[in-house]
């Protein structure tokens, strides 16, 4: 079956079987056997698919978890295409995106009330120095939402501080 299905022709599959497994079989016989077994496998697959869609297929998991978590993340990275060119320098440079996913089973406790009715401090959106600097460069000037974490930064004054970023070129290339 494997030889018949993985070679471009039954003739080549019969030759491979003779050479590798020392089994002599005609290409016509190998074709009949391959098609017969393939038809039976297709029938079994279709039957299993129909049973799955009808929800009559038995569950094949030892224990169904009470809680599952799917974590998904993605990011971008700068990649080079090695086939784009040769020689010194970067050829075929472009941004690519990677994707990662993780499926985890967990346990959970049930509560009569919400154990954390207000967000924890780590989830509050604070006014950081960086956020104030970015707001200073923004075309739309709108105040940042207040929070307790931003009180120390508000002592800097109402105007956003000047950025430490210098938009001018920091290096010069000599032209010849």
C-alpha positions as CSV (number, residue, x, y, z in Angstrom):
1,X,0.0,0.0,0.0
2,X,2.7,2.5,1.0
3,X,4.8,1.7,-2.1
4,X,1.8,2.0,-4.4
5,X,0.7,5.3,-3.0
6,X,4.0,7.0,-2.6
7,X,5.5,6.4,-6.1
8,X,4.4,8.2,-9.3
9,X,3.5,4.9,-10.9
10,X,2.7,1.3,-9.9
11,X,5.5,0.2,-12.2
12,X,8.0,2.2,-10.2
13,X,6.5,1.0,-6.9
14,X,6.8,-2.6,-8.0
15,X,10.5,-2.1,-8.9
16,X,11.1,-0.4,-5.5
17,X,9.4,-3.3,-3.7
18,X,11.5,-5.9,-5.6
19,X,14.8,-4.0,-4.9
20,X,14.2,-2.9,-1.3
21,X,12.0,-5.7,0.2
22,X,12.9,-8.5,-2.2
23,X,9.2,-9.0,-3.0
24,X,8.4,-9.6,-6.6
25,X,4.9,-8.4,-7.5
26,X,3.6,-7.1,-10.9
27,X,2.7,-3.5,-11.3
28,X,-1.0,-4.5,-12.2
29,X,-1.3,-6.6,-9.0
30,X,0.2,-3.9,-6.9
31,X,-2.2,-1.3,-8.4
32,X,-5.2,-3.5,-7.6
33,X,-4.1,-4.1,-4.0
34,X,-3.3,-0.4,-3.5
35,X,-6.7,0.7,-4.8
36,X,-8.6,-1.9,-2.9
37,X,-6.9,-1.0,0.4
38,X,-7.2,2.7,-0.4
39,X,-10.9,2.4,-1.0
40,X,-11.4,0.6,2.3
41,X,-9.4,3.2,4.2
42,X,-11.4,6.0,2.5
43,X,-14.7,4.3,3.5
44,X,-13.5,4.0,7.1
45,X,-12.5,7.6,7.2
46,X,-15.8,8.8,5.8
47,X,-17.7,6.6,8.3
48,X,-15.7,8.0,11.2
49,X,-16.2,11.6,10.0
50,X,-20.0,11.0,9.8
51,X,-20.0,9.6,13.3
52,X,-18.1,12.6,14.6
53,X,-20.5,15.0,13.0
54,X,-23.5,13.2,14.5
55,X,-21.7,13.3,17.9
56,X,-21.9,9.5,18.2
57,X,-18.2,8.9,18.2
58,X,-16.9,8.0,21.7
59,X,-14.6,10.4,23.4
60,X,-11.0,9.3,23.2
61,X,-9.7,11.4,26.1
62,X,-9.1,9.8,29.5
63,X,-10.3,12.8,31.5
64,X,-11.9,15.9,30.1
65,X,-10.4,19.0,31.9
66,X,-12.8,21.4,33.6
67,X,-10.8,24.4,32.5
68,X,-8.5,25.0,29.5
69,X,-6.6,28.1,28.5
70,X,-5.5,29.1,25.1
71,X,-2.6,31.6,25.0
72,X,-1.8,33.2,21.7
73,X,0.9,35.8,20.8
74,X,2.6,37.1,17.8
75,X,5.4,39.4,17.0
76,X,7.5,40.8,14.2
77,X,11.1,40.3,13.4
78,X,13.4,41.6,10.8
79,X,14.6,38.8,8.5
80,X,16.9,38.4,5.6
81,X,16.1,36.3,2.5
82,X,19.3,34.2,1.8
83,X,18.1,33.5,-1.7
84,X,17.7,37.2,-2.6
85,X,21.3,37.9,-3.3
86,X,24.9,37.1,-2.4
87,X,27.8,39.2,-1.3
88,X,28.2,41.7,1.5
89,X,25.2,43.6,2.7
90,X,21.6,42.8,3.5
91,X,19.6,41.5,0.7
92,X,15.8,40.8,0.7
93,X,15.4,42.4,4.1
94,X,11.8,42.4,5.3
95,X,9.6,42.2,8.3
96,X,8.1,38.7,9.1
97,X,5.5,37.8,11.6
98,X,5.7,34.8,14.0
99,X,2.8,33.3,15.8
100,X,2.9,31.1,18.9
101,X,0.1,29.3,20.7
102,X,-0.1,27.3,23.9
103,X,-2.9,25.1,25.1
104,X,-2.9,24.5,28.9
105,X,-5.2,22.7,31.3
106,X,-5.8,24.3,34.7
107,X,-7.8,23.9,37.8
108,X,-10.1,26.5,39.2
109,X,-11.8,27.3,42.5
110,X,-15.5,28.5,42.6
111,X,-16.3,31.6,44.7
112,X,-19.6,33.0,45.9
113,X,-18.3,36.5,45.3
114,X,-15.6,38.1,43.1
115,X,-12.3,37.8,45.0
116,X,-10.9,40.9,43.2
117,X,-13.8,43.3,42.5
118,X,-11.3,46.0,41.5
119,X,-8.4,45.5,39.2
120,X,-5.0,44.7,40.8
121,X,-2.5,47.5,40.8
122,X,-0.4,45.8,38.1
123,X,-3.4,46.1,35.7
124,X,-3.9,49.8,36.2
125,X,-2.9,52.1,33.3
126,X,-0.5,54.5,34.9
127,X,0.9,57.8,33.6
128,X,4.5,57.0,33.1
129,X,7.2,59.4,32.0
130,X,7.3,57.7,28.6
131,X,3.5,58.1,28.1
132,X,3.7,61.8,28.9
133,X,6.7,62.2,26.5
134,X,4.8,60.4,23.8
135,X,1.7,62.6,24.5
136,X,3.9,65.7,24.0
137,X,4.7,64.6,20.4
138,X,1.1,63.7,19.6
139,X,-0.9,65.9,17.2
140,X,-4.0,65.3,19.3
141,X,-3.5,66.7,22.8
142,X,-5.8,65.0,25.3
143,X,-5.2,64.4,29.0
144,X,-4.1,61.0,30.1
145,X,-6.6,59.2,32.4
146,X,-5.8,59.8,36.1
147,X,-4.6,57.1,38.4
148,X,-2.8,56.8,41.7
149,X,0.4,55.5,40.0
150,X,0.8,58.7,38.0
151,X,0.7,61.1,40.9
152,X,4.5,61.3,41.2
153,X,4.8,62.0,37.5
154,X,2.1,64.8,37.7
155,X,4.5,66.7,40.0
156,X,6.5,67.5,36.9
157,X,3.9,70.1,35.9
158,X,1.1,70.5,33.5
159,X,3.3,70.7,30.4
160,X,4.8,67.5,29.2
161,X,8.6,67.5,29.8
162,X,10.9,67.9,26.8
163,X,11.9,64.6,25.5
164,X,15.4,63.3,25.8
165,X,15.1,62.0,22.3
166,X,16.9,64.2,19.7
167,X,15.3,63.9,16.3
168,X,18.4,65.2,14.6
169,X,20.8,62.8,13.0
170,X,23.3,61.5,15.5
171,X,26.0,60.4,13.0
172,X,27.2,61.7,9.7
173,X,28.3,59.8,6.7
174,X,30.9,61.5,4.6
175,X,30.1,61.8,0.9
176,X,32.9,61.6,-1.5
